[in-house]
């Protein structure tokens, strides 16, 4: 099985855990200067190359923050759902983030709550086909506002109380949850983590 992990700590952690054919995808620019659609086209190209190189009919996609929304666009609008087995979203702004109002560039506008892009994605009746979808997010997020915007209907879900948005990439609970999401039999076998006292 091949994996596309657009962020280095995720890719490196999966490789150390023994996952094979892990490919990092650096989306450029990654500062919101390009629309989500443009970045999703980059991801689609990388995913196609990985499938060709490995001979995998379907790959898994693990993505963080804006990259998770880019991956969702790839799945829903660029036929990615036909080529992806599992999608693990980490702190993605799927219902938007109020932080999108702090900048006027195309990517930030796409991430604003109620944007045309987000309304279109949310209107799909069967957005992911038979792709198994998982979401990991922190209720303490100050970048994805409100934090529950990281939820996706029907996804296997875990909330992990990480204190800062970027630390989701380095928290051991997150990496272990990603590994579990990629190996469980079904999303129903991906229970929430027990509450910590």
N, C-alpha and C positions, 0 to 999 in steps of 0.2 A: 504494500500500500504506500502511496506517495502522499506527502503533506506539503501544503503551502502555508508557511507561517510568515506573515509580512513583517514581523518585528524580531530583531536579533535575539533578545533574551529568550523568547519563546522557542525559536528554532534551535538555539543552542541547548536549551533544557531538554527538548524532545530528543535531540541527537544523543545527549549524555544518557538519557533514559533508555536508549536502545532502539528508538524508532529509526527506520531507514528511509532514505530518499527524501529527507527534509530539505525544502528549498526556501531560502529567504527571498522575499520580494520587497524591494525598496521602492515605494511609490513616490514619484517625483512630479511636481513639488509636493511635499507633505505638510505644507503650512496653510492649506486652504485656498491657495492662489488659483487652483484649478478646480473645475466642477467635479463632483463625485463621479459623474459619467466618464470623464476623461481618465480618471484614476482606475475606474473599473475596467476600462479597455486595456490598461496596462496589466491588470491582474488576469484578465482573460487570456492575454498573450502568454503570460508566464505559466498559467495553468495548462494551456494547450501544449507548450513546450515540455513541461514536466510529464504530462501524459504520454507524449510521443517518446520522450527519452526513456521512460520506465516501462512502457507498454501497459500502463494501468488504464483500464476503462473509466474508473472513477477514482477520484482523489478526495482527500479530506482537507478542509480549509480551516485554519485557526487564525483569528484576527483580533486586533485590539483597537479600541477607540474609533477614530474616523475610519480606520482600516476595516472595522467590522461593518460599518455602513457601506463602504466600497464593496466589500464581499457580498453583502446582501443585494446590492444593485446588480452585481455580476450574476448572482443566482437567479434573480427575478427578471432581469431585462436582457441579459446577454447569453441566455441559454445555459448558464452554469449549472442549474439544477439537473440538467441531463448528464453532467459529468462529475458531480460531487456526491460523495456518499454521506459525509458528515460535515457540519458547519458548527464550529465553536466560536461564539462571539463573546469577547471579553470587554465589558464596559463600553459598548457601542451606543451611539446616540440614536437609537431606532425610532424614538418618538421626538427626537430633536433635543437641543440643549439651549437654554437661555444664553449661554456663552456665545452662541452664534450671532447674537445682536451686537457683540463688541467689535466685530470686524465687518467690512462691507465687501469682502472678496467673494468670488463665486462659491467656493467650498463652504464658507461660513454661512452664506445665504441658504445653501442646500440643507444645512444642519439646524436651521431655525425651526422651532415647533410650528407645525402647520404649513411648512414650505410646500411648494408645488411637488417637489420630488418626493417628500415624505408622504404627502396625501396620495400620490399615485401608487407608491409601494404598498401603503396600507390598504388600498382598495382592491388589491388582488385577492380573489377568493381562495385560491390554492397556491400561495406564494412560493412554496418550496418543493412542491411535488412530493417525491418519496425521500428527499434529503432528510436525514435525522439532524435536528437542530438543538443546540445547547446554549444557554446563556449563563455567564458568570458576571456578577456585578457587585459593587460595594454600595451599601446604603449611605456611606460617608463621603461619596464622591462630590467634589466641589467643581469638577469640570463638566460632568454630565448633570445638568440641572433641569428638572428634578432627576434624582438618581434612578428612579423607577423607569425612566425613559429607556433604560438598557434592556428592559423586558421584551420578549417576543411571545405572542400567543402560541400556545402549544409546544413550546420548547421545554426540554429538560432544564431545570433552573437551579442555580445555587447563588445565594448571597453570601459574600465573604467580607467581614468587616475590616477591610484594609483602609488605613487612614488617609491615604493620598492616591489619586487617580494613577499616576505613573508607577506607583509601587505595586500595582496589580501585576506588573510584568515580573516582579522579583519575589513575590510572596510564595512560599513553598506550598501553601494550601491551594493556590491558584494553579500552579504547575501540576500538582498531583490531581487536581480536578480535571484539568485538560487531558492528562494521560488516561484518566478513568473514562471521560466522555468518549475518547477515541477507541476504547476497548470494551465497553459494556455491550451486552447483547442487544439491549433496547433502551431507548430514552427513559422508559418507565423504571429501569434498573439503576437510575442515577438519582438517588435520594438527596434531599437537602442535607447540608451538614448540620450536626447537632449544635444547638445554641451554646455558646461559651459563657461560663458564669462571669 
